[in-house]
Amino acid sequence: RTTQRVLHDLRGHASWIGSIKFNNNSNIVASAGGDRVIRLWNVLSGDCLGILEGHSSRIHCIAFSPDDATILSASSDEMVRIW
């Protein structure tokens, strides 16, 4: 039988979260949603590493590039942003 436990509660968004993605090394998680920001989290510590702001409406989708150097985000503001 496998025991499951919460490793971290990642708090900081001011609204619902609609998209989460691990980077390719699985050491960073990006989250985004109704508050129009992307938050980057350290998987091991649970610390917020940074906040990406620039969309004027909710973010629906985020993705890391294969080399983890770039993040793409798509929003209701009809923009795809490259970070």
VMD Tcl script that builds the backbone (N, CA, C; Angstrom):
set m [mol new atoms 249]
animate dup $m
set s [atomselect $m all]
$s set {name element resname resid chain x y z} {
  {N N ARG 1 A 0.847 -1.184 0.000}
  {CA C ARG 1 A 0.000 0.000 0.000}
  {C C ARG 1 A 0.889 1.243 0.000}
  {N N THR 2 A 0.561 2.210 -0.827}
  {CA C THR 2 A 1.319 3.449 -0.943}
  {C C THR 2 A 0.735 4.510 -0.016}
  {N N THR 3 A 1.603 5.191 0.699}
  {CA C THR 3 A 1.181 6.299 1.548}
  {C C THR 3 A 1.375 7.593 0.790}
  {N N GLN 4 A 0.342 8.418 0.760}
  {CA C GLN 4 A 0.411 9.706 0.070}
  {C C GLN 4 A 0.361 10.828 1.098}
  {N N ARG 5 A 1.120 11.883 0.796}
  {CA C ARG 5 A 1.090 13.043 1.679}
  {C C ARG 5 A 1.356 14.292 0.860}
  {N N VAL 6 A 0.868 15.405 1.352}
  {CA C VAL 6 A 1.093 16.693 0.708}
  {C C VAL 6 A 2.513 17.132 1.015}
  {N N LEU 7 A 3.268 17.479 -0.026}
  {CA C LEU 7 A 4.634 17.968 0.164}
  {C C LEU 7 A 4.651 19.462 0.441}
  {N N HIS 8 A 3.834 20.228 -0.300}
  {CA C HIS 8 A 3.786 21.685 -0.145}
  {C C HIS 8 A 2.408 22.186 -0.558}
  {N N ASP 9 A 1.955 23.240 0.093}
  {CA C ASP 9 A 0.813 24.020 -0.360}
  {C C ASP 9 A 1.380 25.271 -1.017}
  {N N LEU 10 A 1.135 25.427 -2.293}
  {CA C LEU 10 A 1.675 26.562 -3.047}
  {C C LEU 10 A 0.618 27.658 -3.072}
  {N N ARG 11 A 0.772 28.628 -2.206}
  {CA C ARG 11 A -0.222 29.696 -2.051}
  {C C ARG 11 A 0.316 31.011 -2.591}
  {N N GLY 12 A -0.579 31.805 -3.147}
  {CA C GLY 12 A -0.187 33.121 -3.625}
  {C C GLY 12 A -1.089 33.661 -4.710}
  {N N HIS 13 A -1.782 32.783 -5.442}
  {CA C HIS 13 A -2.694 33.269 -6.472}
  {C C HIS 13 A -3.908 33.920 -5.826}
  {N N ALA 14 A -4.421 34.969 -6.470}
  {CA C ALA 14 A -5.572 35.703 -5.958}
  {C C ALA 14 A -6.894 35.226 -6.563}
  {N N SER 15 A -6.836 34.213 -7.422}
  {CA C SER 15 A -8.029 33.698 -8.089}
  {C C SER 15 A -7.797 32.228 -8.435}
  {N N TRP 16 A -8.714 31.648 -9.171}
  {CA C TRP 16 A -8.618 30.240 -9.547}
  {C C TRP 16 A -7.365 29.971 -10.380}
  {N N ILE 17 A -6.919 28.743 -10.346}
  {CA C ILE 17 A -5.754 28.303 -11.123}
  {C C ILE 17 A -6.253 27.392 -12.234}
  {N N GLY 18 A -5.952 27.750 -13.460}
  {CA C GLY 18 A -6.465 27.005 -14.602}
  {C C GLY 18 A -5.433 26.179 -15.331}
  {N N SER 19 A -4.144 26.410 -15.040}
  {CA C SER 19 A -3.092 25.675 -15.735}
  {C C SER 19 A -1.879 25.517 -14.831}
  {N N ILE 20 A -1.343 24.320 -14.789}
  {CA C ILE 20 A -0.081 24.060 -14.096}
  {C C ILE 20 A 0.779 23.165 -14.977}
  {N N LYS 21 A 2.072 23.403 -14.964}
  {CA C LYS 21 A 3.010 22.614 -15.768}
  {C C LYS 21 A 4.328 22.454 -15.034}
  {N N PHE 22 A 4.860 21.245 -15.063}
  {CA C PHE 22 A 6.232 21.002 -14.629}
  {C C PHE 22 A 7.167 21.368 -15.769}
  {N N ASN 23 A 8.346 21.906 -15.431}
  {CA C ASN 23 A 9.353 22.068 -16.475}
  {C C ASN 23 A 9.897 20.687 -16.824}
  {N N ASN 24 A 10.753 20.609 -17.807}
  {CA C ASN 24 A 11.225 19.320 -18.314}
  {C C ASN 24 A 12.110 18.567 -17.328}
  {N N ASN 25 A 12.722 19.273 -16.390}
  {CA C ASN 25 A 13.542 18.627 -15.357}
  {C C ASN 25 A 12.741 18.296 -14.108}
  {N N SER 26 A 11.475 18.700 -14.086}
  {CA C SER 26 A 10.557 18.469 -12.961}
  {C C SER 26 A 11.012 19.120 -11.656}
  {N N ASN 27 A 11.808 20.179 -11.748}
  {CA C ASN 27 A 12.232 20.874 -10.529}
  {C C ASN 27 A 11.543 22.226 -10.342}
  {N N ILE 28 A 10.777 22.647 -11.355}
  {CA C ILE 28 A 10.016 23.893 -11.290}
  {C C ILE 28 A 8.599 23.608 -11.781}
  {N N VAL 29 A 7.627 24.223 -11.105}
  {CA C VAL 29 A 6.240 24.173 -11.549}
  {C C VAL 29 A 5.799 25.602 -11.840}
  {N N ALA 30 A 5.111 25.785 -12.957}
  {CA C ALA 30 A 4.496 27.061 -13.283}
  {C C ALA 30 A 2.988 26.917 -13.100}
  {N N SER 31 A 2.355 27.950 -12.532}
  {CA C SER 31 A 0.903 27.941 -12.353}
  {C C SER 31 A 0.346 29.283 -12.818}
  {N N ALA 32 A -0.875 29.245 -13.371}
  {CA C ALA 32 A -1.494 30.462 -13.887}
  {C C ALA 32 A -3.006 30.313 -13.870}
  {N N GLY 33 A -3.696 31.455 -13.956}
  {CA C GLY 33 A -5.152 31.390 -13.969}
  {C C GLY 33 A -5.820 32.744 -13.996}
  {N N GLY 34 A -6.841 32.875 -13.152}
  {CA C GLY 34 A -7.715 34.035 -13.174}
  {C C GLY 34 A -7.100 35.342 -12.720}
  {N N ASP 35 A -5.999 35.292 -11.999}
  {CA C ASP 35 A -5.383 36.544 -11.521}
  {C C ASP 35 A -4.394 37.154 -12.513}
  {N N ARG 36 A -4.268 36.541 -13.699}
  {CA C ARG 36 A -3.498 37.076 -14.830}
  {C C ARG 36 A -1.988 37.043 -14.633}
  {N N VAL 37 A -1.508 36.227 -13.709}
  {CA C VAL 37 A -0.063 36.107 -13.498}
  {C C VAL 37 A 0.357 34.650 -13.573}
  {N N ILE 38 A 1.617 34.450 -13.895}
  {CA C ILE 38 A 2.247 33.128 -13.850}
  {C C ILE 38 A 3.174 33.139 -12.647}
  {N N ARG 39 A 3.058 32.120 -11.821}
  {CA C ARG 39 A 3.961 31.966 -10.679}
  {C C ARG 39 A 4.844 30.753 -10.925}
  {N N LEU 40 A 6.119 30.900 -10.624}
  {CA C LEU 40 A 7.088 29.812 -10.751}
  {C C LEU 40 A 7.457 29.332 -9.362}
  {N N TRP 41 A 7.411 28.014 -9.155}
  {CA C TRP 41 A 7.616 27.422 -7.833}
  {C C TRP 41 A 8.745 26.407 -7.852}
  {N N ASN 42 A 9.539 26.395 -6.797}
  {CA C ASN 42 A 10.549 25.365 -6.588}
  {C C ASN 42 A 9.837 24.131 -6.048}
  {N N VAL 43 A 9.950 23.018 -6.734}
  {CA C VAL 43 A 9.241 21.796 -6.346}
  {C C VAL 43 A 9.733 21.269 -4.999}
  {N N LEU 44 A 11.022 21.326 -4.752}
  {CA C LEU 44 A 11.571 20.750 -3.525}
  {C C LEU 44 A 11.253 21.579 -2.286}
  {N N SER 45 A 11.346 22.914 -2.399}
  {CA C SER 45 A 11.145 23.770 -1.227}
  {C C SER 45 A 9.732 24.338 -1.121}
  {N N GLY 46 A 9.032 24.443 -2.251}
  {CA C GLY 46 A 7.725 25.088 -2.269}
  {C C GLY 46 A 7.797 26.599 -2.369}
  {N N ASP 47 A 9.011 27.153 -2.479}
  {CA C ASP 47 A 9.193 28.611 -2.557}
  {C C ASP 47 A 8.769 29.149 -3.923}
  {N N CYS 48 A 8.194 30.364 -3.924}
  {CA C CYS 48 A 7.891 31.055 -5.172}
  {C C CYS 48 A 9.185 31.647 -5.708}
  {N N LEU 49 A 9.547 31.294 -6.922}
  {CA C LEU 49 A 10.790 31.758 -7.542}
  {C C LEU 49 A 10.615 33.055 -8.320}
  {N N GLY 50 A 9.383 33.342 -8.711}
  {CA C GLY 50 A 9.145 34.551 -9.480}
  {C C GLY 50 A 7.715 34.633 -9.958}
  {N N ILE 51 A 7.350 35.830 -10.400}
  {CA C ILE 51 A 6.008 36.099 -10.904}
  {C C ILE 51 A 6.146 36.794 -12.250}
  {N N LEU 52 A 5.436 36.288 -13.251}
  {CA C LEU 52 A 5.425 36.891 -14.581}
  {C C LEU 52 A 4.085 37.594 -14.773}
  {N N GLU 53 A 4.124 38.897 -14.996}
  {CA C GLU 53 A 2.913 39.697 -15.160}
  {C C GLU 53 A 2.923 40.366 -16.521}
  {N N GLY 54 A 1.761 40.469 -17.150}
  {CA C GLY 54 A 1.694 41.146 -18.439}
  {C C GLY 54 A 0.388 40.920 -19.175}
  {N N HIS 55 A -0.321 39.840 -18.884}
  {CA C HIS 55 A -1.617 39.622 -19.514}
  {C C HIS 55 A -2.661 40.526 -18.872}
  {N N SER 56 A -3.646 40.947 -19.660}
  {CA C SER 56 A -4.717 41.792 -19.139}
  {C C SER 56 A -5.993 41.006 -18.848}
  {N N SER 57 A -5.943 39.696 -19.051}
  {CA C SER 57 A -7.095 38.846 -18.754}
  {C C SER 57 A -6.584 37.488 -18.283}
  {N N ARG 58 A -7.498 36.615 -17.885}
  {CA C ARG 58 A -7.124 35.322 -17.306}
  {C C ARG 58 A -6.282 34.481 -18.266}
  {N N ILE 59 A -5.391 33.720 -17.687}
  {CA C ILE 59 A -4.489 32.849 -18.443}
  {C C ILE 59 A -5.067 31.438 -18.445}
  {N N HIS 60 A -5.157 30.854 -19.628}
  {CA C HIS 60 A -5.753 29.526 -19.771}
  {C C HIS 60 A -4.737 28.402 -19.948}
  {N N CYS 61 A -3.572 28.731 -20.492}
  {CA C CYS 61 A -2.629 27.671 -20.847}
  {C C CYS 61 A -1.200 28.192 -20.726}
  {N N ILE 62 A -0.312 27.349 -20.199}
  {CA C ILE 62 A 1.114 27.669 -20.129}
  {C C ILE 62 A 1.910 26.444 -20.572}
  {N N ALA 63 A 3.109 26.679 -21.089}
  {CA C ALA 63 A 3.976 25.584 -21.523}
  {C C ALA 63 A 5.429 26.024 -21.442}
  {N N PHE 64 A 6.300 25.072 -21.123}
  {CA C PHE 64 A 7.748 25.296 -21.154}
  {C C PHE 64 A 8.290 24.870 -22.500}
  {N N SER 65 A 9.321 25.564 -22.983}
  {CA C SER 65 A 10.027 25.119 -24.184}
  {C C SER 65 A 10.847 23.882 -23.841}
  {N N PRO 66 A 11.270 23.102 -24.833}
  {CA C PRO 66 A 12.034 21.878 -24.556}
  {C C PRO 66 A 13.309 22.105 -23.743}
  {N N ASP 67 A 13.933 23.288 -23.880}
  {CA C ASP 67 A 15.161 23.564 -23.122}
  {C C ASP 67 A 14.894 24.317 -21.816}
  {N N ASP 68 A 13.620 24.523 -21.472}
  {CA C ASP 68 A 13.195 25.219 -20.247}
  {C C ASP 68 A 13.603 26.687 -20.200}
  {N N ALA 69 A 14.085 27.252 -21.289}
  {CA C ALA 69 A 14.530 28.647 -21.290}
  {C C ALA 69 A 13.382 29.622 -21.527}
  {N N THR 70 A 12.258 29.116 -22.007}
  {CA C THR 70 A 11.143 29.968 -22.407}
  {C C THR 70 A 9.835 29.382 -21.895}
  {N N ILE 71 A 8.915 30.266 -21.531}
  {CA C ILE 71 A 7.552 29.864 -21.175}
  {C C ILE 71 A 6.602 30.568 -22.132}
  {N N LEU 72 A 5.597 29.856 -22.602}
  {CA C LEU 72 A 4.539 30.452 -23.408}
  {C C LEU 72 A 3.265 30.472 -22.585}
  {N N SER 73 A 2.456 31.502 -22.775}
  {CA C SER 73 A 1.174 31.596 -22.087}
  {C C SER 73 A 0.123 32.104 -23.060}
  {N N ALA 74 A -1.107 31.577 -22.912}
  {CA C ALA 74 A -2.234 32.002 -23.736}
  {C C ALA 74 A -3.341 32.490 -22.812}
  {N N SER 75 A -3.968 33.607 -23.199}
  {CA C SER 75 A -4.903 34.291 -22.309}
  {C C SER 75 A -6.167 34.706 -23.045}
  {N N SER 76 A -7.198 35.034 -22.266}
  {CA C SER 76 A -8.437 35.583 -22.821}
  {C C SER 76 A -8.234 36.964 -23.426}
  {N N ASP 77 A -7.076 37.581 -23.214}
  {CA C ASP 77 A -6.795 38.872 -23.838}
  {C C ASP 77 A -6.383 38.709 -25.307}
  {N N GLU 78 A -6.539 37.481 -25.813}
  {CA C GLU 78 A -6.255 37.123 -27.204}
  {C C GLU 78 A -4.775 37.262 -27.553}
  {N N MET 79 A -3.929 37.027 -26.566}
  {CA C MET 79 A -2.482 37.109 -26.747}
  {C C MET 79 A -1.826 35.803 -26.345}
  {N N VAL 80 A -0.822 35.433 -27.096}
  {CA C VAL 80 A 0.132 34.412 -26.658}
  {C C VAL 80 A 1.408 35.173 -26.357}
  {N N ARG 81 A 1.905 34.993 -25.156}
  {CA C ARG 81 A 3.131 35.681 -24.756}
  {C C ARG 81 A 4.257 34.671 -24.637}
  {N N ILE 82 A 5.443 35.114 -25.012}
  {CA C ILE 82 A 6.666 34.320 -24.864}
  {C C ILE 82 A 7.514 35.010 -23.814}
  {N N TRP 83 A 7.840 34.286 -22.769}
  {CA C TRP 83 A 8.583 34.835 -21.627}
  {C C TRP 83 A 9.996 34.283 -21.624}
}
mol reanalyze $m
mol bondsrecalc $m
mol representation Tube
mol addrep $m
